[in-house]
Amino acid sequence: MVKIRSQSGWINISYQAYMKEFIKALTAAGITDKHPPHDCRHTFATLLNNAGANPVSVKLCFYVTSR
């Protein structure tokens, strides 16, 4: 199950339903290559890093904690 935010609040959907919607969103954006959702996370982090974002702020965006 995947927890997502909808207009009515947080809901749980199956991974298959999530991927179906994710692929529809990629298609609507004109992206025809296959990409897993995790690629978006990598792209966002890379764009933040390349723009000179504060590394601590980037970590907070991804809920990364030090061990």
N, CA and C of each residue as an Amber inpcrd file, in Angstrom:
protein
   201
   0.8390000  -1.1860000   0.0000000   0.0000000   0.0000000   0.0000000
   0.8840000   1.2490000   0.0000000   0.3630000   2.2770000  -0.6280000
   1.0430000   3.5650000  -0.6990000   0.1120000   4.5990000  -0.0940000
   0.6450000   5.4340000   0.7730000  -0.1560000   6.4870000   1.3880000
   0.0560000   7.7660000   0.5920000  -1.0380000   8.3360000   0.0810000
  -0.9490000   9.5670000  -0.7040000  -1.9350000  10.5910000  -0.1750000
  -1.6960000  11.8380000  -0.5080000  -2.6070000  12.8920000  -0.0980000
  -3.5780000  13.1740000  -1.2390000  -4.8590000  13.1460000  -0.9260000
  -5.8910000  13.4620000  -1.9160000  -6.5880000  14.7420000  -1.4820000
  -7.5620000  15.1730000  -2.2460000  -8.3160000  16.3780000  -1.8910000
  -9.0580000  16.2080000  -0.5760000  -9.3690000  14.9780000  -0.2230000
 -10.1150000  14.7350000   1.0160000  -9.2180000  14.3170000   2.1760000
  -7.9080000  14.3060000   1.9900000  -6.9720000  13.9330000   3.0470000
  -6.0940000  12.7810000   2.6100000  -5.4530000  12.1430000   3.5670000
  -4.5480000  11.0280000   3.2830000  -5.3320000   9.7490000   3.0620000
  -4.9490000   9.0040000   2.0010000  -5.6050000   7.7310000   1.7030000
  -4.5510000   6.6820000   1.3630000  -4.8980000   5.4290000   1.5040000
  -4.0320000   4.3200000   1.1150000  -4.5410000   3.7380000  -0.1950000
  -3.6220000   3.5240000  -1.1380000  -3.9770000   2.8790000  -2.3980000
  -2.9530000   1.7810000  -2.6700000  -3.2820000   0.8580000  -3.5290000
  -2.3420000  -0.2070000  -3.8740000  -1.2010000   0.3790000  -4.7010000
  -0.0680000  -0.2970000  -4.6630000   1.0780000   0.1380000  -5.4490000
   0.7260000   0.1250000  -6.9360000  -0.0530000  -0.8740000  -7.3690000
  -0.4380000  -0.9560000  -8.7880000  -1.2770000   0.2530000  -9.1980000
  -2.2100000   0.6640000  -8.3400000  -3.0330000   1.8410000  -8.6460000
  -2.1660000   3.1040000  -8.6720000  -1.2160000   3.1830000  -7.7420000
  -0.3020000   4.3220000  -7.7060000   0.5120000   4.4000000  -8.9900000
   1.0670000   3.2510000  -9.4200000   1.8750000   3.2430000 -10.6300000
   1.0510000   3.6010000 -11.8660000  -0.1900000   3.1550000 -11.9120000
  -1.0690000   3.4940000 -13.0350000  -1.2320000   5.0160000 -13.1210000
  -1.4730000   5.6580000 -11.9960000  -1.6340000   7.1150000 -11.9770000
  -0.3100000   7.8250000 -12.2680000   0.7860000   7.2720000 -11.7670000
   2.1000000   7.8590000 -12.0150000   2.4290000   7.8310000 -13.5070000
   2.1530000   6.7110000 -14.1620000   2.4140000   6.5930000 -15.6040000
   1.5210000   7.5540000 -16.3870000   0.2640000   7.7160000 -15.9580000
  -0.6230000   8.6830000 -16.6170000  -0.0610000  10.0980000 -16.4890000
   0.4880000  10.4210000 -15.3240000   1.0630000  11.7560000 -15.1150000
   2.2960000  11.9630000 -15.9860000   3.1480000  10.9390000 -16.0900000
   4.3200000  11.0350000 -16.9570000   3.9050000  11.2470000 -18.4070000
   2.9190000  10.4800000 -18.8510000   2.4250000  10.6040000 -20.2250000
   1.8630000  11.9940000 -20.4810000   1.0920000  12.5170000 -19.5290000
   0.5180000  13.8590000 -19.6740000   1.6080000  14.9250000 -19.7490000
   2.7450000  14.6560000 -19.1150000   3.8650000  15.5970000 -19.1420000
   4.7420000  15.4040000 -20.3830000   4.3880000  14.4360000 -21.2230000
   5.1560000  14.1870000 -22.4380000   6.3820000  13.3250000 -22.2280000
   6.4530000  12.6540000 -21.0930000   7.5880000  11.7780000 -20.7880000
   7.2050000  10.3590000 -21.1730000   7.9030000   9.8170000 -22.1610000
   7.5440000   8.4930000 -22.6630000   8.4710000   7.3940000 -22.1520000
   9.6360000   7.7730000 -21.6050000  10.5480000   6.7740000 -21.0390000
   9.9610000   6.2260000 -19.7510000  10.3440000   4.9990000 -19.4190000
   9.8960000   4.4130000 -18.1630000  10.7620000   4.9320000 -17.0180000
  10.1140000   5.4200000 -15.9790000  10.8080000   5.9200000 -14.7950000
  10.0560000   5.4790000 -13.5550000  10.7870000   5.0170000 -12.5390000
  10.1220000   4.7260000 -11.2700000   9.9140000   6.0390000 -10.5100000
   8.9720000   6.0710000  -9.5870000   8.7220000   7.2930000  -8.8140000
   9.9760000   7.8060000  -8.0980000  10.8640000   6.9050000  -7.7240000
  12.0690000   7.3110000  -7.0010000  12.9420000   8.2440000  -7.8410000
  12.8340000   8.1700000  -9.1790000  13.5980000   9.0790000 -10.0370000
  13.2370000  10.5300000  -9.7580000  11.9910000  10.7940000  -9.4280000
  11.5640000  12.1670000  -9.1270000  12.3040000  12.6870000  -7.9030000
  12.4680000  11.8240000  -6.9200000  13.1820000  12.1900000  -5.6920000
  14.6330000  12.5360000  -6.0170000  15.2690000  11.7160000  -6.8540000
  16.6540000  11.9780000  -7.2410000  16.7640000  13.2820000  -8.0200000
  15.8500000  13.4990000  -8.9510000  15.8780000  14.7190000  -9.7530000
  15.7080000  15.9490000  -8.8760000  14.7480000  15.8990000  -7.9630000
  14.4960000  17.0310000  -7.0660000  15.7360000  17.3290000  -6.2260000
  16.3420000  16.2950000  -5.6610000  17.5390000  16.4860000  -4.8330000
  18.6880000  17.0600000  -5.6610000  18.8560000  16.5670000  -6.8800000
  19.9190000  17.0560000  -7.7510000  19.6990000  18.5180000  -8.1200000
  18.4680000  18.8780000  -8.4560000  18.1670000  20.2710000  -8.7990000
  18.4270000  21.1980000  -7.6090000  18.0340000  20.7600000  -6.4160000
  18.3110000  21.5590000  -5.2180000  19.8120000  21.7250000  -5.0120000
  20.5450000  20.6320000  -5.1320000  21.9910000  20.6730000  -4.9530000
  22.6560000  21.5830000  -5.9880000  22.2570000  21.4390000  -7.2430000
  22.8460000  22.2580000  -8.3130000  22.5150000  23.7360000  -8.1600000
  21.4090000  24.0350000  -7.5010000  21.0140000  25.4310000  -7.2780000
  21.6820000  26.0100000  -6.0300000  22.4750000  25.1810000  -5.3370000
  23.1910000  25.6670000  -4.1680000  22.3650000  25.6890000  -2.8950000
  21.3410000  24.8580000  -2.8310000  20.5020000  24.8110000  -1.6410000
  21.3130000  24.3610000  -0.4290000  20.9120000  24.8260000   0.7250000
  21.5420000  24.4470000   1.9740000  21.3770000  22.9440000   2.1750000
  22.4760000  22.2040000   2.3630000  22.3840000  20.7430000   2.5180000
  21.4740000  20.3000000   3.6660000  21.4460000  21.0600000   4.7380000
  20.5690000  20.7110000   5.8610000  19.1080000  20.8300000   5.4350000
  18.7980000  21.8600000   4.6720000  17.4230000  22.0400000   4.1820000
  17.0260000  20.9180000   3.2330000  17.9760000  20.4940000   2.3920000
  17.6900000  19.3930000   1.4700000  17.3750000  18.1350000   2.2650000
  18.1670000  17.8490000   3.2920000  17.9100000  16.6740000   4.1240000
  16.5270000  16.7470000   4.7680000  16.1500000  17.9380000   5.2100000
  14.8380000  18.0910000   5.8300000  13.7100000  17.8430000   4.8280000
  13.9350000  18.1890000   3.5730000  12.9230000  17.9290000   2.5420000
  12.6410000  16.4470000   2.3930000  13.6430000  15.6360000   2.6560000
  13.5120000  14.1970000   2.4660000  13.4260000  13.4300000   3.7750000
  13.2820000  14.1290000   4.8850000  13.1720000  13.5080000   6.1990000
  14.3470000  12.5920000   6.4890000  15.5140000  12.9710000   6.0520000
  16.7110000  12.1780000   6.3010000  17.2790000  12.5940000   7.6530000
  17.5620000  11.6170000   8.4880000  18.1450000  11.9060000   9.7920000
  19.5150000  11.2540000   9.8950000  20.3710000  11.8490000  10.6660000
  21.6930000  11.2510000  10.9080000  21.5630000  10.1110000  11.8890000
  22.3700000   9.1000000  11.7180000  22.3330000   7.9560000  12.6270000
  23.4660000   8.0350000  13.6110000
